[in-house]
Amino acid sequence: MPSRPSVDRRKSDVGSPPARRPSQGTPSENRWEIISASVRETDRLGQAIGHGLRGGEILALFGPLGAGKTALVRGIAKGLGAATTGVSSPTFVLIHEYRGRLALAHVDLYRIDSLRDLESTGLGEYLSGPTVTVIEWADKGLAWLPDDRLEIELRHLTVESRRVRLAARGPVSIPLLLRTKTEFCRSRTTARRGHPKHRKAQPI
């Protein structure tokens, strides 16, 4: 997963959120890896994340084109109770906002080429408030992001399946990751029980 470059925030023209305490979790609590077998399962993972959000979290998404980042965001919006019909990659608008039980800002930095471009997005306005901020192509804006964030990397395995690695970086993101694990495992178990292969034959 991409590492965060060193940056002197005192020299930045952009207001940065207050510093957060270092992570207190153990390595096993801070990281999680799953295999998503389909777009539907990636959506289900997003919903699990959405259910676990409390407000103000930063989610940094990494992965190549077509890896499922936008599908994951769609699931997050669904988990927050937001309308998902308009959820798409905001490549040209850069930031889309959705309203559910919490405000969600969906940011896409794909076309960002410089710090000046980044400053013009208005991203800094979202990083210290109650809005949940999900950032696609976060590697282009790592110098701006708070240390406390949930990093999510998606990689192709096959046409349908993806390897998803999640890493929590601080005291806000670690509990979010734990809540996500619990909710996703519950939903996956429920989905498998409902699959035809796992249904018990009904007596005639």
C-alpha positions in Angstrom: 0.0 0.0 0.0 1.4 3.5 -0.8 3.3 5.1 2.0 2.6 8.7 3.1 5.3 11.2 2.0 6.9 13.5 4.4 5.4 17.0 4.4 5.9 20.2 6.4 2.3 21.4 7.0 3.5 24.7 8.4 4.6 25.7 4.9 1.3 24.6 3.3 -1.2 27.3 2.2 -4.0 24.8 3.0 -5.6 24.6 6.4 -5.1 21.1 7.8 -7.2 19.3 10.4 -5.9 19.0 13.9 -3.3 16.3 14.6 -4.7 13.1 15.8 -3.1 10.7 18.3 -1.0 7.8 17.0 -2.7 4.4 16.6 -3.1 2.3 19.7 -4.2 -0.9 18.0 -2.3 -4.1 17.4 -1.2 -5.0 13.9 -3.9 -7.6 13.6 -6.5 -5.0 14.5 -5.1 -2.4 12.1 -5.1 -4.5 9.0 -7.5 -6.8 7.2 -7.5 -8.5 3.8 -10.4 -10.2 2.0 -11.1 -11.6 -1.4 -14.2 -10.1 -3.0 -15.7 -12.6 -5.5 -17.9 -10.1 -7.3 -19.1 -6.6 -7.7 -22.0 -7.5 -5.4 -19.6 -8.5 -2.7 -17.6 -5.3 -3.1 -20.9 -3.5 -2.7 -21.6 -5.5 0.4 -18.2 -4.5 1.8 -19.0 -0.9 1.1 -22.3 -1.2 2.9 -20.5 -2.7 6.0 -18.2 0.3 6.0 -21.2 2.6 5.7 -22.9 1.0 8.6 -19.8 1.5 10.8 -19.2 5.2 10.0 -19.8 7.7 12.8 -19.0 11.0 11.0 -15.7 12.7 10.0 -13.8 9.6 8.9 -11.3 9.8 6.0 -11.3 6.8 3.6 -8.4 6.7 1.1 -8.9 4.4 -1.9 -6.1 3.0 -4.0 -6.1 0.8 -7.0 -6.0 0.8 -10.9 -8.8 1.7 -13.2 -11.7 -0.8 -13.0 -10.6 -2.3 -9.7 -14.0 -1.5 -8.1 -13.3 1.8 -6.2 -16.5 3.4 -7.4 -18.5 0.2 -6.7 -17.2 0.3 -3.1 -18.2 4.0 -2.7 -21.7 3.1 -4.0 -21.9 0.5 -1.3 -20.7 3.0 1.3 -23.4 5.4 0.2 -26.0 2.6 0.5 -24.8 1.8 4.0 -25.4 5.4 4.9 -28.9 5.4 3.6 -28.1 7.8 0.7 -29.6 7.5 -2.7 -27.2 5.6 -4.9 -28.6 6.1 -8.4 -26.3 9.1 -9.0 -23.1 7.6 -7.5 -20.4 7.5 -10.1 -16.8 8.4 -10.4 -16.7 12.3 -10.1 -13.8 12.6 -12.5 -14.9 15.9 -14.1 -16.6 17.5 -11.1 -13.9 16.2 -8.7 -16.2 16.1 -5.6 -19.8 14.8 -5.3 -21.8 15.1 -2.1 -24.5 12.6 -1.0 -26.9 12.8 1.9 -27.8 9.9 4.1 -27.7 9.6 7.9 -24.3 11.3 7.5 -23.0 13.7 4.8 -20.7 11.9 2.3 -18.1 13.6 0.1 -16.9 11.4 -2.8 -13.6 12.8 -4.2 -11.7 11.8 -7.3 -8.1 12.9 -7.7 -7.5 11.1 -11.0 -6.9 14.3 -13.0 -4.8 16.0 -10.3 -1.3 16.7 -11.5 0.1 19.2 -9.0 -0.3 20.8 -5.6 -2.0 23.8 -7.2 -4.6 21.5 -8.8 -5.2 19.9 -5.4 -5.6 23.2 -3.7 -8.3 24.2 -6.2 -10.5 21.1 -5.4 -11.7 22.4 -2.0 -10.7 19.1 -0.4 -9.3 20.8 2.6 -12.7 22.0 3.6 -13.9 18.4 4.2 -11.0 17.1 6.2 -11.8 18.5 9.6 -15.6 18.5 9.8 -18.3 15.9 10.4 -18.5 14.9 6.7 -17.3 11.4 5.8 -14.8 11.9 3.0 -13.9 9.0 0.5 -11.1 9.8 -1.8 -10.4 7.8 -5.0 -6.8 7.9 -6.3 -5.7 9.0 -2.8 -2.0 8.5 -3.7 -2.2 11.9 -5.5 -3.2 13.7 -2.3 -1.5 11.8 0.6 0.5 14.9 1.7 -2.9 16.6 2.5 -4.6 13.7 4.3 -4.7 13.3 8.1 -2.6 10.5 9.6 -5.8 8.9 11.0 -7.5 7.4 7.9 -8.7 4.1 6.7 -6.7 3.0 3.6 -8.4 0.6 1.2 -6.5 -0.9 -1.7 -8.3 -2.9 -4.4 -6.4 -5.1 -6.9 -7.6 -7.3 -9.8 -7.3 -11.1 -9.3 -9.7 -12.3 -12.1 -12.3 -10.6 -14.2 -14.7 -10.7 -11.3 -12.7 -11.1 -8.2 -10.6 -8.5 -6.3 -8.1 -8.6 -3.4 -9.0 -5.9 -0.9 -6.6 -4.7 1.7 -7.7 -2.4 4.5 -5.4 -0.6 6.9 -6.5 1.6 9.8 -4.0 4.4 10.7 -5.3 5.9 13.9 -7.7 5.9 16.9 -10.8 6.9 14.8 -10.1 4.5 11.9 -9.2 1.4 13.9 -12.7 1.1 15.6 -14.2 1.7 12.1 -12.2 -1.2 10.7 -13.4 -3.5 13.6 -17.0 -2.5 13.1 -16.6 -3.1 9.3 -15.2 -6.6 9.9 -18.1 -7.6 12.2 -20.8 -6.3 9.9 -19.3 -7.7 6.7 -18.8 -11.2 8.2 -22.4 -11.1 9.5 -23.7 -10.0 6.1 -21.6 -12.6 4.2 -22.9 -15.4 6.4 -26.5 -14.2 5.9 -25.9 -14.1 2.1 -24.4 -17.6 2.0 -27.3 -19.0 4.0 -29.6 -17.6 1.4 -27.7 -19.1 -1.5 -29.4 -22.0 -3.2 -26.5 -24.4 -2.4 -27.0 -23.7 1.3 -30.8 -23.9 1.4 -32.3 -27.0 3.0 -34.7 -29.0 0.9 -38.3 -28.4 1.9 -40.4 -31.5 2.6 -43.0 -32.3 0.0 
